[in-house]
């Protein structure tokens, strides 16, 4: 029976539920909306002392939505302007939750709410009048909802106005849960709490993301106590307790503890200037109405403010509605200390001001912060001054003070490297310095005045400005008793061409001075400078005194009035150079020379080139279009010298036409003859076209010939073709009617060569006593000038070619047949390798003749002539010989000989007189070619 009753009751309940739902479906929606609108207005005006206005209500029961449009609440004391104005309120709810004394909403959407807080004549805020007598029902007990839970609260474009000061408020994402109960006590107290769940809140310029926490409250007729406040967000964590002890008098006191991740606080005057740091503030918040005071202590292990890392920050603070008084702030900065005190004003009409003292602040981290890691400076600085700005607008900071600094230029980015690797840099010992300057701040710029940097032998002055965005404009001037000191400092700061200084061994030994301006324009660096330096040496050779003007801009370098002066010469240069990543290109040049020694300047162009002389003249050209030039000039060289050869006066006309440089009218006297010609150089391809001719050059006047042989004669030559230094392509012809070597005369001497790349194919021809000589081969044009040549011989007299060797050999004559090959570096004759395959070797000494009986293969290696065992026969002579003859240094000899030798043959090799007869010999010849020694056995037959 009970089971049947339960089933019956369940069926009745289901039918009742169906009837209710069906009734809802048939309720006329417009009538329900109007009913809801009247009931909301009547309930609120009956419940609270206010007037309510709303344009419409839309109730959608089945979807669980409730929408109110243009909702306004007016205070009875101020009926003209609404205290609360909300364009649209949208509530999402669940039906089952309506059967409790609470409101539980899935979502509450408020669009453009406007809440105006005003004071009524009884001095109470209109929103606190929930304890009015109207709150009581006839039964005497107050009616109250005990809970409002909103899973998601979206407030868009909200404003709270108090005393006509607007505060923007928005919320999103999360929700809140408010619970309260009314306690029937003489105090008539409400007790409750507010729980926040992942709510994003934006109040004015502050934003709190993912806000969670709980606020416990006790609401009295004229007081609110907050026993505990514990709120956490991404930006701040707040713990507090206290009370509004007098709502009418608006008196309050709270003890607070706040931890703030300052960079995450989305406030234009905080997050923008704080890059890192978590601050903890402990203090007491008291006040009456809008007049409040917070006193406490702020500290942080690390706070990065405007890129400056402040460590172990501590500060005592007193704050009110108008300002923050920092009674003392202490922090560590870059190994130094910072001490500040002053006042931060909240209103822009007033100026915030702080006095700052910093001492022992390391310079190195500041250079790294400015991306100047390569500047080798170690040291520390001090600052004393006052900074100020309007309100909290840090970007409009201004102030003034004085900075002091000391340290040394080391040439290294860190001190450890300078200490452990002193040998790696010529300036590792460091150059000490001291300096100071006046500093002022305004309009987002830092200004330097009366700046000085003192070095042991130099003094530098500077003034200028740097913007907060890094744009700079600084003027420098300096004097030095030792110019080398300024060069070393420039090297350490990465401002000088170290490679050029080391390559050319530039050494300024005198005094120096300079004026310079370093500035940024269109986000690119620019430099203008005027430099004077005395007693400049290049590769330990005195160059002279230098004066120069320099302008450097992106893609352009200008040299103005570069003057090099010495007692015996003068040079002046003005030029514009276009620079790109891949190449440099001259725009214009104006060069004047007066008695300039070529040898002193040659290291700047090609070190080691054996060229010297004194040059005078002028050259001027300018760029007409891209890489096309117009101009010219004339240069005269006196006392010229090339590869040790003395030259007479050299003159040349220079012309620039489009992409070509023309050298015309070149004429020079050398070795008793004349060399003339012309050259055309293509600037695009770096290819030169040459037509050079020489006549009447006396071989004995040529240094290279005179020191190696006694050759004499008059030579003519020509060089024609085109090519570059790296890839020449020229034809060389040289000839002489006769060339005399000692008492021998060569006729019809000719040299021809074809130069291709770095190799020349040559052929040398001559005639001696009607016998032609023809040798051909290849020779390299780069050191050590490798050669590979061969010559075929037929009945060739040997005496003139032995004379070419310049050796003091016995007086030999003879004829040879065969082939000779030679290979190796001409620059080092001792390393040459040669081989002679001779079918005939007929020698004559003192009219006594011998001849080989079989082919001979003689080799030459590292200056030693190796003779294999070979037999010679002649009158009363039949002997065999083998050994080595050295043709360098003291010319030692080691030769074995055995057989019968006519003494007349040996007399040519002995300086003591003559001999006759026959000698049976089995001996070794040692000593030198000049003084041979014979060791062995010898039997004289018919000798004298």
Secondary structure, DSSP 8 states (H G I E B T S, - for coil): -HHHHHHHHHHHHHHHHHHHHHHHHHS-HHHHHHHHHHHHHHHHHHHSSEEEE-SEEEEETTTTEEEEEEEEEEETTB-SS-SEEEEEEEEEE-GGGGGSSSEEEEEEEEES-EEEE-B-TTS-BGGGGGGSGGGB-TTS-B----EEEES-EEEEEEEEEETTEEEEEEEES-EEEEEEEEE-STT-EEEEEEEEEEEEEEETTEEEEEEEEEEEEEE-SS-EEEEEEEEE-SSEEEEEEEEEEETTTTEEEEEEEEEEEGGGS--TTTTTTEEEEEEEEEEEEEEETTEEEEEEEEEEEEEEETTEEEEEEEEEEEEESSEEEEEEEEEEETTEEEEEEEEEESSTTSEEEEEEEEEEEESHHHHHHTT-TTS-EEEEEEEEEEEEEETT-GGG-EEEEEEEEEEEE-SSSSHHHHHH-GGG-TTTT-EEEEEEEEEEEETTEEEEEEEEEEESSEEEEEEEEEETTS-EEEEEEEEES-HHHHHHHHHHTT-S-HHHHHHHTEEE-S-EEEEEEEEEETTEEEEEEEEEEEEEEETTEEEEEEEEEEEEETTEEEEEEEEEEETTEEEEEEEEEEE-SS-EEEEEEEEEEEEEEHHHHGGGT-TT--EEEEEEEEEEEEEEETTEEEEEEEEEEEEEEETTEEEEEEEEEEEEEETEEEEEEEEEEETTEEEEEEEEEETTTTEEEEEEEEEEEEGGG-HHHHTT--EE-EEEEEEEEEE-SSSEEEEEEEEEEEEEETTEEEEEEEEEEEEEETEEEEEEEEEETTEEEEEEEEEESSTT-EEEEEEEEEEEE-HHHHHHTT-----EEEEEEEEEEEEEETT-GGG-EEEEEEEEEEEEETTEEEEESS-EEEEEETTEEEEEEEEEEETTEEEEEEEEEE-STT-BEEEEEEEEEEHHHHTTT-SS----SEEEEEEEEEEBSSSEEEEEEEEEES--
